[in-house]
Amino acid sequence: MKRSVSCLLTLSALLPALLQPASANSAPTRWDGSPGSEVLAVEENCPISVTHEDLSFHITENIHYSLHARVEAIYQMENPTAEAQPVQMAFSLEEAIYDFDPAAVSVTADGKQIPFQLVWDGVSPDYVPETFDPNQTGTLYTFTLAQPPEDTDNDLTLLSPTGFLWVTYDGIHSYSGEVDGTSTLGTSTGATVWVYALDGDLDYTVTGEYTVETEELPFAQHFRAYLDKRYEGRYTDHLDALTAYKYHQLEKEWANLPVVMADWPENYDYSDIPLQFLYTVAFPAHETVEVAVAYNTRSDGVREGTADWQHTFTYLLSPAQHWASFGTLDLTVDAAESGYPYVISSSLPLEEQPDGSYAAHSDGLPAEDLSFTLYSAPELSLSDRITSSLGITTYTLAFFQFLVVPVLVIAAVVVLLVLRHRRKKANR
């Protein structure tokens, strides 16, 4: 009988270990619970083993104090049983919604692409909110606020709402709110405000000229269209997962206030949160399947005690302990194109190769999760630490090297020439 291999360790037990930038690895999983309130779980008795893992980091450009990397994990996975095993797997990492690109994710089995789901912060793509019905038909109010006279504002006030309101806008520059949920949005240049009222009713006042249009439509239709546009179509193929996570955010926001501005929960989009790629691999009896997962990620950049930035990547190895066994691991780090080509610390003994890359080998699953730090110099020198303690950055050093130092040299030459000239005059 075919069965989906699962685990008894709940996601809540995994999450503390997942809270590291760029952490990742795979484990056998299943959803437990009723639809919309499932918990991702991992099987203790999974028969599939990992005989070998090739893990590579190709690190390139430096953007906004972070290095960007292409990470690829290639597993040789063996099914030793006499039965075919369809196994649901979760590849876990941590990313920020605002810059994650699902189109850059690749999951293959023996070279063939296989579909995957995204799971943000443990929220099932089938999540069903408890405090509101996304399929409920409400009213979308579209306000066009005219530009007011100079030095005045045109204010839209939403008066003490009795139901949930979700608000987006373009051109608003001021906001104020009251304890009862009354909210005022102001513009000095003209603006458009979209207010979705889940129960259809809306009391409001406007201080200046305006027009308003209304449309009856389900909240899910309006909300999903907004998300697709907001993230420029990056999540079109994974909109269920993103919508479910955003519903969960909305529930928490509406628990505090009946009016939610769209940009409030979006502030969290810039923080890393747990993310899983969920996919199913078919393992024929007594055969080995090559499973490969690739994605883009970024480093955690800090500048503490050094003149230049240090860039740290982490990769979670511990989920692999849930497979029946783990054989060997080969790690490659190539940062030659990044401007930070040197590994100055690592949880595994990375050795520099002739081509400038670094490599490490491990027999068995390492006891610690992988972490390594890149720097622009081979090591942290005494002068590096001194310049840091004085608040001197690499940019300041470059300024001194290419501008101040030449000026000082020229000044010294001028002084020497003047002194020489004076000596000649004194000897006459």
JOQUIJO-V393059 format. One record per residue. N is the residue number from 1. RES is the residue in one small letter. D_FIRST is the distance of its C-alpha to the first C-alpha in Angstrom with 1 decimal. Layout:
<<N	RES	D_FIRST> <N	RES	D_FIRST>>
//
This chain:
<<1	m	0.0> <2	k	3.8> <3	r	6.4> <4	s	10.1> <5	v	12.0> <6	s	15.0> <7	c	18.2> <8	l	20.6> <9	l	23.8> <10	t	25.2> <11	l	26.9> <12	s	30.2> <13	a	30.0> <14	l	29.5> <15	l	32.3> <16	p	35.3> <17	a	34.2> <18	l	33.6> <19	l	37.2> <20	q	38.6> <21	p	39.8> <22	a	37.5> <23	s	35.0> <24	a	31.5> <25	n	28.4> <26	s	24.6> <27	a	22.0> <28	p	18.3> <29	t	18.5> <30	r	17.4> <31	w	19.6> <32	d	20.2> <33	g	22.5> <34	s	23.7> <35	p	24.2> <36	g	27.3> <37	s	27.5> <38	e	24.4> <39	v	24.6> <40	l	23.0> <41	a	21.4> <42	v	20.2> <43	e	17.6> <44	e	19.2> <45	n	16.4> <46	c	15.3> <47	p	14.8> <48	i	16.4> <49	s	20.1> <50	v	23.1> <51	t	25.2> <52	h	28.0> <53	e	29.2> <54	d	32.2> <55	l	33.9> <56	s	36.9> <57	f	39.4> <58	h	41.9> <59	i	44.5> <60	t	47.1> <61	e	49.4> <62	n	50.9> <63	i	50.7> <64	h	51.9> <65	y	52.1> <66	s	48.5> <67	l	47.2> <68	h	44.4> <69	a	41.7> <70	r	38.8> <71	v	36.0> <72	e	33.2> <73	a	30.4> <74	i	28.6> <75	y	25.7> <76	q	24.4> <77	m	20.8> <78	e	18.8> <79	n	15.2> <80	p	15.9> <81	t	12.4> <82	a	11.0> <83	e	7.8> <84	a	8.6> <85	q	9.4> <86	p	10.8> <87	v	13.4> <88	q	16.0> <89	m	19.3> <90	a	22.8> <91	f	25.9> <92	s	28.7> <93	l	32.4> <94	e	35.5> <95	e	37.5> <96	a	40.1> <97	i	39.4> <98	y	42.8> <99	d	42.4> <100	f	38.7> <101	d	37.7> <102	p	34.1> <103	a	35.2> <104	a	35.7> <105	v	32.1> <106	s	29.9> <107	v	26.3> <108	t	25.0> <109	a	22.1> <110	d	23.7> <111	g	26.7> <112	k	25.1> <113	q	25.7> <114	i	22.9> <115	p	23.6> <116	f	24.2> <117	q	25.4> <118	l	28.3> <119	v	28.4> <120	w	32.0> <121	d	32.9> <122	g	29.5> <123	v	30.1> <124	s	27.0> <125	p	27.7> <126	d	27.0> <127	y	29.6> <128	v	31.7> <129	p	35.2> <130	e	36.5> <131	t	40.2> <132	f	40.3> <133	d	38.6> <134	p	38.2> <135	n	38.2> <136	q	41.5> <137	t	44.4> <138	g	47.3> <139	t	50.4> <140	l	51.0> <141	y	54.7> <142	t	56.0> <143	f	59.3> <144	t	61.7> <145	l	64.3> <146	a	67.5> <147	q	69.3> <148	p	71.8> <149	p	75.4> <150	e	76.0> <151	d	75.4> <152	t	73.4> <153	d	69.8> <154	n	68.1> <155	d	65.8> <156	l	62.9> <157	t	62.4> <158	l	59.3> <159	l	60.7> <160	s	58.8> <161	p	55.5> <162	t	53.9> <163	g	50.5> <164	f	48.4> <165	l	50.0> <166	w	48.5> <167	v	51.3> <168	t	51.5> <169	y	54.8> <170	d	56.8> <171	g	60.3> <172	i	60.4> <173	h	62.2> <174	s	62.6> <175	y	60.6> <176	s	61.5> <177	g	59.7> <178	e	60.6> <179	v	59.0> <180	d	58.4> <181	g	56.5> <182	t	59.5> <183	s	59.1> <184	t	61.7> <185	l	61.0> <186	g	64.1> <187	t	65.1> <188	s	68.3> <189	t	67.4> <190	g	65.4> <191	a	61.6> <192	t	58.7> <193	v	56.6> <194	w	53.4> <195	v	52.7> <196	y	49.6> <197	a	50.2> <198	l	47.0> <199	d	49.1> <200	g	51.4> <201	d	54.6> <202	l	56.6> <203	d	60.1> <204	y	61.9> <205	t	65.2> <206	v	66.4> <207	t	69.7> <208	g	70.3> <209	e	69.7> <210	y	66.1> <211	t	64.0> <212	v	60.8> <213	e	58.1> <214	t	55.3> <215	e	51.9> <216	e	49.3> <217	l	45.7> <218	p	42.4> <219	f	42.4> <220	a	39.1> <221	q	40.6> <222	h	43.7> <223	f	41.9> <224	r	39.3> <225	a	42.2> <226	y	44.2> <227	l	41.4> <228	d	40.8> <229	k	44.6> <230	r	45.1> <231	y	42.7> <232	e	44.0> <233	g	40.7> <234	r	38.9> <235	y	36.2> <236	t	36.0> <237	d	32.4> <238	h	31.4> <239	l	33.7> <240	d	31.1> <241	a	30.6> <242	l	34.4> <243	t	35.3> <244	a	33.0> <245	y	34.7> <246	k	38.1> <247	y	37.4> <248	h	36.8> <249	q	40.1> <250	l	41.9> <251	e	40.9> <252	k	42.5> <253	e	45.6> <254	w	46.1> <255	a	45.9> <256	n	49.2> <257	l	51.0> <258	p	50.6> <259	v	51.7> <260	v	49.6> <261	m	50.9> <262	a	48.2> <263	d	49.5> <264	w	49.0> <265	p	45.2> <266	e	45.5> <267	n	47.6> <268	y	44.3> <269	d	43.1> <270	y	45.1> <271	s	43.4> <272	d	40.3> <273	i	37.3> <274	p	33.7> <275	l	31.5> <276	q	27.9> <277	f	26.3> <278	l	22.7> <279	y	20.4> <280	t	16.9> <281	v	16.4> <282	a	13.7> <283	f	13.6> <284	p	13.0> <285	a	12.3> <286	h	15.7> <287	e	17.5> <288	t	19.9> <289	v	20.2> <290	e	23.6> <291	v	23.4> <292	a	26.8> <293	v	28.2> <294	a	31.9> <295	y	34.1> <296	n	37.7> <297	t	39.2> <298	r	42.6> <299	s	44.3> <300	d	45.9> <301	g	49.6> <302	v	52.3> <303	r	55.9> <304	e	56.9> <305	g	59.3> <306	t	59.3> <307	a	61.4> <308	d	58.4> <309	w	54.9> <310	q	52.1> <311	h	48.6> <312	t	45.5> <313	f	41.9> <314	t	39.1> <315	y	35.4> <316	l	33.0> <317	l	31.3> <318	s	30.1> <319	p	26.7> <320	a	25.6> <321	q	25.8> <322	h	22.4> <323	w	20.7> <324	a	20.0> <325	s	23.4> <326	f	26.0> <327	g	28.1> <328	t	31.2> <329	l	32.8> <330	d	35.5> <331	l	37.4> <332	t	40.0> <333	v	42.5> <334	d	44.8> <335	a	47.4> <336	a	50.3> <337	e	50.7> <338	s	50.5> <339	g	54.0> <340	y	52.3> <341	p	51.3> <342	y	51.7> <343	v	49.1> <344	i	51.3> <345	s	48.6> <346	s	44.9> <347	s	42.5> <348	l	41.6> <349	p	44.4> <350	l	44.7> <351	e	47.2> <352	e	49.2> <353	q	48.8> <354	p	51.6> <355	d	50.4> <356	g	50.7> <357	s	47.0> <358	y	45.4> <359	a	42.6> <360	a	40.8> <361	h	38.3> <362	s	36.2> <363	d	34.4> <364	g	31.7> <365	l	31.2> <366	p	34.7> <367	a	35.6> <368	e	37.1> <369	d	36.0> <370	l	37.8> <371	s	41.1> <372	f	44.0> <373	t	47.3> <374	l	49.3> <375	y	53.1> <376	s	55.8> <377	a	57.5> <378	p	56.3> <379	e	57.1> <380	l	58.7> <381	s	62.4> <382	l	65.1> <383	s	66.8> <384	d	63.5> <385	r	63.3> <386	i	67.0> <387	t	66.8> <388	s	63.9> <389	s	65.9> <390	l	68.7> <391	g	66.5> <392	i	66.8> <393	t	63.9> <394	t	63.2> <395	y	64.6> <396	t	67.8> <397	l	68.1> <398	a	67.7> <399	f	70.4> <400	f	72.7> <401	q	72.0> <402	f	72.5> <403	l	75.2> <404	v	76.8> <405	v	77.2> <406	p	79.0> <407	v	81.2> <408	l	82.1> <409	v	82.9> <410	i	85.1> <411	a	86.8> <412	a	87.5> <413	v	89.0> <414	v	91.2> <415	v	92.4> <416	l	93.2> <417	l	95.2> <418	v	97.1> <419	l	98.0> <420	r	99.0> <421	h	101.2> <422	r	102.9> <423	r	103.6> <424	k	105.3> <425	k	107.4> <426	a	108.4> <427	n	109.6> <428	r	111.9>>
//
